[in-house]
Amino acid sequence: MKYSIILTLLSLVFSELKVGDPAPTFYIRTLEEKNFFMSDTLKHDKPIILSFFATWCVPCREEIPVLDSVRQEFPDMKFYLVDVSGLNTNRKAMIEDSLQVANMISYLKVDMLVLMDLYGKTAQKYAVKELPTLIVIDPEGKISYVHTGYKKGDENGLISILNGYVNEKK
């Protein structure tokens, strides 16, 4: 009995978030220090796009302006940048500074709401192990797409998924 409980707990800890899984809810503060509740956002029955990033992540800096362009093509969908702090790289916790995040967003000239994952708890709920990580949540609140890393052209997969939602509405 004791071993089965331990194994169950270990499987929960090491489980991966998969396409089709319900999107985890969370509470977080925005870069502007406002409250954000994912549970409220899920009630709108619209696709949600989360991009987990950090200021020190070079591919993230490349992906974010592209995401902003995609966001402009799909104004009925909700796009959020999730700045992840506390990730370990080379045994050192990388702490994100809100001023540094604000400066980067300003420099990139993007207009998306930035959520501040100060302790990496939201990234943990979404099983983020690499940055950037892009997650699409369908209108029913289920994970429909997960992509890690970024190289030019990766946005085409996202656009294809989002076009599917537009075509469903017709």
C-alpha positions as CSV (number, residue, x, y, z in Angstrom):
1,M,0.0,0.0,0.0
2,K,2.7,2.4,1.0
3,Y,4.6,1.8,-2.2
4,S,1.6,2.3,-4.4
5,I,0.9,5.7,-2.8
6,I,4.5,6.7,-3.5
7,L,4.3,5.5,-7.1
8,T,1.1,7.3,-7.6
9,L,2.6,10.5,-6.2
10,L,5.7,10.1,-8.4
11,S,3.6,9.6,-11.5
12,L,1.7,12.8,-10.8
13,V,4.9,14.7,-10.3
14,F,6.4,13.5,-13.5
15,S,3.3,13.4,-15.6
16,E,3.3,15.4,-18.8
17,L,0.6,17.8,-20.0
18,K,-0.8,16.3,-23.2
19,V,-3.1,17.4,-26.0
20,G,-6.7,16.8,-24.8
21,D,-5.9,17.4,-21.1
22,P,-7.9,20.1,-19.3
23,A,-5.9,23.3,-19.1
24,P,-4.7,23.9,-15.5
25,T,-6.1,27.0,-13.9
26,F,-4.0,29.5,-12.1
27,Y,-3.9,32.9,-10.4
28,I,-1.0,35.3,-11.4
29,R,-0.2,39.0,-11.5
30,T,0.3,40.9,-14.7
31,L,3.4,43.0,-15.5
32,E,1.1,46.0,-14.6
33,E,0.4,44.4,-11.1
34,K,-3.2,43.4,-11.9
35,N,-4.8,40.1,-11.0
36,F,-5.3,37.5,-13.7
37,F,-7.4,34.4,-13.1
38,M,-7.2,31.7,-15.8
39,S,-10.5,30.3,-14.6
40,D,-12.2,33.6,-15.6
41,T,-10.5,33.6,-19.0
42,L,-11.6,30.0,-19.7
43,K,-15.2,31.0,-19.3
44,H,-15.1,33.1,-22.4
45,D,-15.1,30.0,-24.7
46,K,-12.4,31.4,-26.9
47,P,-9.0,29.9,-27.9
48,I,-6.2,31.0,-25.5
49,I,-2.6,31.1,-26.6
50,L,0.1,31.0,-23.8
51,S,3.7,31.7,-24.7
52,F,6.1,30.9,-21.8
53,F,9.3,33.0,-22.1
54,A,12.2,34.6,-20.3
55,T,14.2,37.7,-21.1
56,W,17.5,35.8,-21.3
57,C,16.0,33.3,-23.9
58,V,17.2,34.2,-27.4
59,P,14.6,32.1,-29.3
60,C,11.9,33.8,-27.1
61,R,13.0,37.2,-28.3
62,E,12.6,36.0,-31.9
63,E,9.2,34.3,-31.3
64,I,7.4,37.1,-29.4
65,P,7.2,39.7,-32.3
66,V,6.0,36.9,-34.6
67,L,3.3,35.9,-32.1
68,D,2.2,39.6,-31.9
69,S,1.8,39.6,-35.7
70,V,-0.3,36.3,-35.5
71,R,-2.3,37.9,-32.7
72,Q,-3.3,40.8,-35.0
73,E,-4.5,38.2,-37.6
74,F,-6.8,36.6,-34.9
75,P,-8.2,39.4,-32.8
76,D,-11.0,37.2,-31.3
77,M,-8.5,34.9,-29.6
78,K,-6.6,35.6,-26.3
79,F,-2.8,35.8,-26.5
80,Y,-0.7,35.9,-23.3
81,L,3.0,36.1,-22.7
82,V,4.0,34.3,-19.5
83,D,7.4,35.4,-18.1
84,V,8.9,32.5,-16.2
85,S,11.2,33.2,-13.2
86,G,13.0,30.8,-11.1
87,L,14.0,28.3,-13.8
88,N,17.3,26.5,-13.2
89,T,19.9,26.7,-15.9
90,N,23.4,25.3,-15.1
91,R,22.3,24.9,-11.5
92,K,21.5,28.6,-11.2
93,A,18.0,29.9,-10.7
94,M,17.3,32.5,-13.3
95,I,15.3,35.3,-11.6
96,E,13.3,37.7,-13.9
97,D,13.1,41.4,-13.0
98,S,9.8,43.1,-14.0
99,L,11.7,46.3,-15.2
100,Q,13.8,44.1,-17.5
101,V,10.7,42.4,-18.8
102,A,9.0,45.7,-19.4
103,N,12.1,47.0,-21.2
104,M,12.2,43.9,-23.4
105,I,8.5,44.1,-24.3
106,S,8.9,47.8,-25.1
107,Y,12.0,47.2,-27.2
108,L,10.2,44.4,-29.2
109,K,7.2,46.8,-29.7
110,V,4.6,44.1,-28.9
111,D,1.1,44.6,-27.5
112,M,0.3,41.5,-25.5
113,L,-0.6,41.1,-21.9
114,V,2.4,39.8,-19.9
115,L,1.8,37.5,-16.9
116,M,4.5,37.3,-14.3
117,D,5.2,33.7,-13.2
118,L,7.5,34.9,-10.3
119,Y,8.2,31.4,-8.9
120,G,7.7,29.3,-12.0
121,K,4.6,27.6,-10.5
122,T,2.4,28.3,-13.6
123,A,5.2,26.9,-15.9
124,Q,5.3,23.9,-13.6
125,K,1.5,23.3,-13.9
126,Y,1.9,23.4,-17.7
127,A,4.9,21.0,-17.6
128,V,7.2,23.7,-19.2
129,K,10.7,22.3,-19.4
130,E,12.1,24.4,-22.3
131,L,11.6,28.0,-23.4
132,P,9.9,29.2,-25.4
133,T,6.9,26.9,-24.9
134,L,3.7,27.7,-26.8
135,I,0.4,26.2,-25.6
136,V,-3.0,26.6,-27.3
137,I,-6.1,26.0,-25.2
138,D,-9.3,25.3,-27.2
139,P,-12.7,27.0,-26.5
140,E,-13.7,24.0,-24.3
141,G,-10.7,24.6,-22.0
142,K,-8.6,21.6,-23.3
143,I,-4.9,21.7,-24.4
144,S,-5.0,21.5,-28.2
145,Y,-1.4,22.3,-29.2
146,V,2.0,22.3,-27.5
147,H,5.2,23.4,-29.1
148,T,8.7,24.0,-27.6
149,G,11.5,26.1,-29.0
150,Y,11.3,28.5,-31.9
151,K,12.7,28.7,-35.4
152,K,11.5,30.8,-38.3
153,G,8.4,29.1,-39.8
154,D,7.2,27.5,-36.5
155,E,4.3,30.0,-36.5
156,N,2.7,28.2,-39.4
157,G,1.7,25.3,-37.2
158,L,0.0,27.8,-34.8
159,I,-1.7,29.6,-37.7
160,S,-3.0,26.3,-39.0
161,I,-4.5,25.4,-35.6
162,L,-6.0,28.9,-35.2
163,N,-7.5,28.8,-38.7
164,G,-9.2,25.6,-37.7
165,Y,-11.0,27.5,-34.9
166,V,-12.1,30.2,-37.3
167,N,-13.4,27.7,-39.8
168,E,-15.4,25.9,-37.0
169,K,-17.3,29.1,-36.3
170,K,-18.5,29.4,-39.9
